[in-house]
Amino acid sequence: MALLEVEDLCVEFHGRDAVVRAVDGVSFELQQGEILGLVGESGCGKSVSSLAILGLLEKPAGRIARGQIRFAGKDLTRASQAELRQVRGNRLSMIFQDPLTSLNPYLRIEEQLVEVMELHQGLTRRAARDRAVELLARVGIPDPAQRVRAFPHELSGGMRQRVCIAMSLLCNPEMLIADEPTTMLDVTIQAQILELLRELRRERKMSILFITHDLGVVAELCDRVIVMYAGRIVEAAPAAELFRRPLHPYTEALLKSTPRIDQPNGGVLHPIAGLPPRLDAGKFEECTFAPRCPRVRPACHDGEPELFPAEGGRLRRCIVPVEEMP
């Protein structure tokens, strides 16, 4: 059985004048010890999906309109707040994109780490502090016994992100959601963070849902990839297969807009023309990518395609024949 099962997830945000369906009919599974990449441009529903999994949607505006989220067999959409608090931090943890907003600027690192273990594991303050220092050392922070007494603003961006990773590991969770954890870091620190995540998977058989718009990071880290566009999944495939041969025009366009290290000056980049559709427009009467698609045909305007199986156990939401893809 998969550790995480998301089935037909729909998330809506109710505004004053409109209802925005940010996630629409998303289904996927995450296996034990697997790293699954969730990719797409800003606003496609990646982060909203992760917040829905954790029960952290901003209410009353945001809500799960339908669908199920099962973690280790338990339906989190039906869990009480008390039950969710037992899952969050203990068994399911998250690294957010910006460590400055994840850490309390008025508290020392020690206080923030110790509080988690006192609350979730009932450790004494001394035992919790020893565990905090041990984890800071594990994530590569030099002189952890001193750094644990620092305030967040006294640490570099890379160190703050390592503190957030350490915080997410305090209770030995089975699954980690990493929401663009390397976006604000330089490439050297990025590489160190990615290697740390790989080590955690090897050592603890931890499952990781890695959310990013960086296809280079996906190629280096992930086992499988889900590509999202306008709140929907448009393609799912093993990472190596997706990069070898994309089966959806949006995936193809993403790859063509990404610099390549094997070509001079990164190669020729092809930006994706146009803009994503508004998600408050109700039911779509055509493929959501049709207005931007270089392979569009008349049938693409007849309705939104279903997500259907393709070769090698892959999924694609497109009526363009596979033979016409690169």
For each residue, the residues with C-beta under 8 A, 3 or more apart:
1: 73
2: 5 29 30 31 32
3: 30 31 32 71 72 174 175 207
4: 29 30 53 69 70 71 175 207 209
5: 2 29 68 69 70
6: 9 26 27 28 29 49 53 67 68 69 70
7: 27 67 68 69 70
8: 25 26 27 66 67 68
9: 6 23 25 26 27 49 52 64 66 67 68 69
10: 21 23 24 25 26 64 65 66 67
11: 21 22 23 45 48 49 52 57 62 63 64 65
12: 19 20 21 22 62 63 65
13: 19 20 22 61 62
14: 19 60 61 62 63
15: 18 19 20 61 280
16:
17:
18: 15 280
19: 12 13 14 15 280
20: 12 13 15 279 280
21: 10 11 12 24 65 231 279 280
22: 11 12 13 45 48 231 279
23: 9 10 11 26 45 48 49 52 231
24: 10 21 45 230 231 232
25: 8 9 10 67 232
26: 6 8 9 10 23 45 49 67 228 231 232 233
27: 6 7 8 9 233
28: 6 36 226 233 236
29: 2 4 5 6
30: 2 3 4 34 36 175 207 209
31: 2 3 34 207
32: 2 3 174 205 207
33: 201 205 206 207
34: 30 31 207 208 223 224
35: 197 201 207 208 210 221 222 223
36: 28 30 207 208 209 210 222 223 224 225 226
37: 210 211 212 218 221 222 224 225 226 239
38: 46 49 50 209 210 211 212 226 228
39: 46 211 212 213 215 218 225 226 227 228 254
40: 44 45 46 213 227 228 229
41: 44 213 229 254 272 276
42: 213
43: 276
44: 40 41 228 229 230 231 276
45: 11 22 23 24 26 40 48 49 228 230 231 232
46: 38 39 40 49 50 179 211 228
47: 50 51 97 179 180 211
48: 11 22 23 45 51 52 57 62
49: 6 9 11 23 26 38 45 46 52 53 228
50: 38 46 47 53 54 94 177 179 209 211
51: 47 48 54 56 57 62
52: 9 11 23 48 49 55 56 57 64 69
53: 4 6 49 50 69 71 76 92 177 209
54: 50 51 84 88 92 94 177
55: 52 76 79 81 84 88
56: 51 52
57: 11 48 51 52 62 63 64
58: 61 62
59: 62 63
60: 14 63
61: 13 14 15 58
62: 11 12 13 14 48 51 57 58 59
63: 11 12 14 57 59 60
64: 9 10 11 52 57 67 69 77
65: 10 11 12 21
66: 8 9 10
67: 6 7 8 9 10 25 26 64 77
68: 5 6 7 8 9 75 77
69: 4 5 6 7 9 52 53 64 75 76 77
70: 4 5 6 7 73 74 75 76
71: 3 4 53 74 76 87 91 92 175
72: 3 91 174
73: 1 70
74: 70 71 79 83 87
75: 68 69 70 78 79
76: 53 55 69 70 71 79 84 87
77: 64 67 68 69
78: 75
79: 55 74 75 76 83 84 87
80: 83 84
81: 55 84 85
82: 85 86
83: 74 79 80 86 87
84: 54 55 76 79 80 81 87 88
85: 81 82 88 89
86: 82 83 90
87: 71 74 76 79 83 84 90 91 92
88: 54 55 84 85 92 93
89: 85 92 93 116 119 120 170 171 173
90: 86 87 120 171 173
91: 71 72 87 171 173 174 175
92: 53 54 71 87 88 89 173 174 175 177
93: 88 89 168 169 171 173 175 176 177
94: 50 54 168 176 177 178 179
95: 102 161 164 165 168 176 177 178 179 181
96: 99 101 102 164 179 181
97: 47 179 180 181 183 184
98: 101 102 184
99: 96 102 103 152 157 160 161 163 164
100: 103 105 152 160
101: 96 98
102: 95 96 98 99 164 167
103: 99 100 107 109 112 152 160 163 164
104: 107 112 152
105: 100 151 152 153
106: 151
107: 103 104 111 112 151
108: 111 112 148 149 150 151
109: 103 112 113 132 136 147 148 149 150 151 152 155 163
110: 113 114 129 132 148 149
111: 107 108 114 115
112: 103 104 107 108 109 115 116 167
113: 109 110 116 117 128 132 135 136 148 163 166 167 170
114: 110 111 117 118 125 128 129 132
115: 111 112 118 119
116: 89 112 113 119 120 167 170 171
117: 113 114 120 121 123 127 128 131 132 170 171
118: 114 115 121 122 123 125 128
119: 89 115 116
120: 89 90 116 117 170 171
121: 117 118 128 170 171
122: 118
123: 117 118 127 128 131
124: 127 128
125: 114 118 128 129
126: 129 130
127: 117 123 124 130 131
128: 113 114 117 118 121 123 124 125 131 132
129: 110 114 125 126 132 133 148
130: 126 127 133 134
131: 117 123 127 128 134 135 170
132: 109 110 113 114 117 128 129 135 136 148 166 170
133: 129 130 136 137 144 145 148
134: 130 131 137 138 144
135: 113 131 132 138 139 166 169 170
136: 109 113 132 133 139 141 144 147 148 162 163 166
137: 133 134 140 141 144
138: 134 135 166 169
139: 135 136 162 163 165 166 169 196
140: 137 162 192 196
141: 136 137 144 147 159 162 163 166
142: 147
143: 146 147
144: 133 134 136 137 141 147 148
145: 133 148
146: 143 149 150
147: 109 136 141 142 143 144 150 155 159
148: 108 109 110 113 129 132 133 136 144 145
149: 108 109 110 146
150: 108 109 146 147 154 155
151: 105 106 107 108 109 154
152: 99 100 103 104 105 109 155 160 163
153: 105
154: 150 151
155: 109 147 150 152 159 160 163
156: 159 160
157: 99 160 161 184 185 189
158: 161 162 185 186 189 192 193
159: 141 147 155 156 162 163
160: 99 100 103 152 155 156 157 163 164
161: 95 99 157 158 164 165 181 182 184 185 189 193
162: 136 139 140 141 158 159 165 166 193 196
163: 99 103 109 113 136 139 141 152 155 159 160 166 167
164: 95 96 99 102 103 160 161 167 168 181
165: 95 139 161 162 168 169 181 193 196
166: 113 132 135 136 138 139 141 162 163 169 170
167: 102 112 113 116 163 164 170
168: 93 94 95 164 165 173 176
169: 93 135 138 139 165 166 172 173 176 200
170: 89 113 116 117 120 121 131 132 135 166 167
171: 89 90 91 93 116 117 120 121
172: 169 204
173: 89 90 91 92 93 168 169 176 206
174: 3 32 72 91 92 206 207
175: 3 4 30 71 91 92 93 206 207 208 209
176: 93 94 95 168 169 173 197 200 206 207 208 209
177: 50 53 54 92 93 94 95 208 209 211
178: 94 95 181 197 208 209 210 211
179: 46 47 50 94 95 96 97 211
180: 47 97 183 211 212 213 214
181: 95 96 97 161 164 165 178 193
182: 161 185 189 190 193 194 212 214 217
183: 97 180 212 214
184: 97 98 157 161
185: 157 158 161 182 189 190 193
186: 158 189 190
187: 190 191
188: 191 192
189: 157 158 161 182 185 186 192 193
190: 182 185 186 187 193 194 217
191: 187 188 194 195
192: 140 158 188 189 195 196
193: 158 161 162 165 181 182 185 189 190 196 197
194: 182 190 191 197 198 217 220 221
195: 191 192 198 199
196: 139 140 162 165 192 193 199 200
197: 35 176 178 193 194 200 201 208 210 221
198: 194 195 201 202 221
199: 195 196 202 203
200: 169 176 196 197 203 204 206 208
201: 33 35 197 198 204 205 206 208
202: 198 199 205
203: 199 200
204: 172 200 201
205: 32 33 201 202
206: 33 173 174 175 176 200 201
207: 3 4 30 31 32 33 34 35 36 174 175 176
208: 34 35 36 175 176 177 178 197 200 201
209: 4 30 36 38 50 53 175 176 177 178
210: 35 36 37 38 178 197 217 218 221 222
211: 37 38 39 46 47 50 177 178 179 180
212: 37 38 39 180 182 183 217 218
213: 39 40 41 42 180
214: 180 182 183 217 218
215: 39 218 219 243 254 255 258
216: 219 220 258
217: 182 190 194 210 212 214 220 221
218: 37 39 210 212 214 215 221 222 225 239
219: 215 216 222 239 243
220: 194 216 217
221: 35 37 194 197 198 210 217 218
222: 35 36 37 210 218 219 225 239
223: 34 35 36 238 239
224: 34 36 37 236 237 238 239
225: 36 37 39 218 222 235 236 237 238 239 242
226: 28 36 37 38 39 233 235 236
227: 39 40 233 234 235 236 242 248 250 251 254
228: 26 38 39 40 44 45 46 49 231 232 233 234
229: 40 41 44 232 234 250 276 288 289
230: 24 44 45 276 277 279 288 289
231: 21 22 23 24 26 44 45 228 279
232: 24 25 26 45 228 229 288 307 317
233: 26 27 28 226 227 228 236 307 315 317
234: 227 228 229 248 250 251 289 307 316 317 318
235: 225 226 227 242 246 247 248 250 251 314 315 316 317
236: 28 224 225 226 227 233 314 315
237: 224 225 241 242 247 312 314 315
238: 223 224 225 241 242 312 314
239: 37 218 219 222 223 224 225 242 243
240: 243 244
241: 237 238 244 245 312 314
242: 225 227 235 237 238 239 245 246 251 314
243: 215 219 239 240 246 255
244: 240 241
245: 241 242 325 326
246: 235 242 243 251 252 254 255 325 326
247: 235 237 251 310 311 314 316 318 322 325
248: 227 234 235 251 252 289 316 317 318 325
249: 252 253 289 293 294 295 318 320 325
250: 227 229 234 235 253 254 272 289 293
251: 227 234 235 242 246 247 248 254 255
252: 246 248 249 255 256 325 326
253: 249 250 256 257 270 272 292 294
254: 39 41 215 227 246 250 251 257 258 272
255: 215 243 246 251 252 258
256: 252 253 269 270
257: 253 254 269 270 271 272
258: 215 216 254 255 269
259: 266 267 269
260: 263 266 267
261: 266
262: 267
263: 260 266 267 268
264: 267
265:
266: 259 260 261 263 269
267: 259 260 262 263 264
268: 263
269: 256 257 258 259 266
270: 253 256 257
271: 257
272: 41 250 253 254 257 292
273: 292
274: 291 292
275: 292
276: 41 43 44 229 230 288 292
277: 230 281 284 288 291
278: 281
279: 20 21 22 230 231
280: 15 18 19 20 21
281: 277 278 284
282:
283: 304
284: 277 281 287 288 304
285: 301 303 304
286: 290 300 301 302 303 304
287: 284 290 293 296 300 301 303 304 305 317 318 319
288: 229 230 232 276 277 284 304
289: 229 230 234 248 249 250 292 293
290: 286 287 293 296 300 301
291: 274 277 296
292: 253 272 273 274 275 276 289
293: 249 250 287 289 290 296 300
294: 249 253
295: 249 320 324
296: 287 290 291 293 300
297: 300 319 320
298: 301 302
299: 302 319
300: 286 287 290 293 296 297 305 319 320
301: 285 286 287 290 298
302: 286 298 299
303: 285 286 287
304: 283 284 285 286 287 288 317
305: 287 300 308 317 318 319
306: 317
307: 232 233 234 315 316 317
308: 305 315 316 317
309: 313 314 315
310: 247 314 315 316 322
311: 247 314 322
312: 237 238 241
313: 309
314: 235 236 237 238 241 242 247 309 310 311
315: 233 235 236 237 307 308 309 310
316: 234 235 247 248 307 308 310 322
317: 232 233 234 235 248 287 304 305 306 307 308
318: 234 247 248 249 287 305
319: 287 297 299 300 305
320: 249 295 297 300 324 325
321: 324 325
322: 247 310 311 316 325
323:
324: 295 320 321
325: 245 246 247 248 249 252 320 321 322
326: 245 246 252
